[in-house]
Amino acid sequence: MLVNMKELLAEAKKNKKAVGAFNVPTLENIRAIIEAAEELDCPVILAHAQVHEKLISLPDIIPIMLHYAKKAKVPVAVHLDHGSSFDICVHAIREGVTSIMYDASDKDFETNLTETKEMVKIAHAAGVSVEAELGHIFTSEFGGEGTDEGRVSYAEKDNIDNNFYTDAGLAKKFVDETGVDFLAIAFGTVHGVYVKKPNLNMDVISEVVNKVDIPLVMHGGSGVSAENYKLAIERGITKINYFTYMNKAGGQAVKEYIEDNHEMPFFDEISTVAIDVMKENVKEAMRVFNN
Ligand code: 13P
């Protein structure tokens, strides 16, 4: 059934669990995620990322996400991920999403605050909840979500000092003044493929939790160890954004299927292989998030 992300995350926060938000640029992604959630009887968030507009556009994918959400046996929220303009956020709201992310984290603090506050007014008037980001979550040069502007190599990232972490005092001011419903925080995760072990600063989560009372979001969630998921959830992360490693698992499985003497596979076979493997990948993550 289709639900608002606010209700979903309020419940998860109360129970010290996290809900996975999975990006869905293809029907295979949607089917893998919904089947995984139903098999585990677990709530889930389907997310369309603005960077995936080049793969499928919002008016094409949102109705399909809503269709699968409505007929699912488990609670499903439908979300716009990393919307960087009012136009795309309003477009997503008109298509029927239950929440949006307005991401002005590349801008200075005051601009991020002022613009987010405006977007919150618009979205709330339509009954849609809003996620924003404070601090900076980088995007690995090896693909993944996030904005192209934020794409850096690890060498560059290592040269940047620690001020990309979310500051708890600023988070309080930001949340109080914008009225935002969820906050994505930067504590060392990276969008895309991890080329080395992520260096996570879990204390950032606790510092923010001590100042703000809304659900907190981990971006760059895939590729993080089960142990770190558990620690982050214990400290107060309630939503985990997950894409790259599900996508990679699907691609790898198709490659192996073709190499494995299937010289002339039909596309439906490949599609089924990808769905099955992505479903297992998602289930593994969901078991930890929902424990
Ligand atoms: P990954 O692709 O690194 O899992 O990150 C997903 C994400 O944060 C989407 O916003």
Residues whose N, C-alpha, C, O or C-beta is under 5 A from the ligand:
A	BS01	13P	D81 G144 E145 V190 H191 G192 H219 G220 G221 S222 N241 Y242 F243 T244 Y245
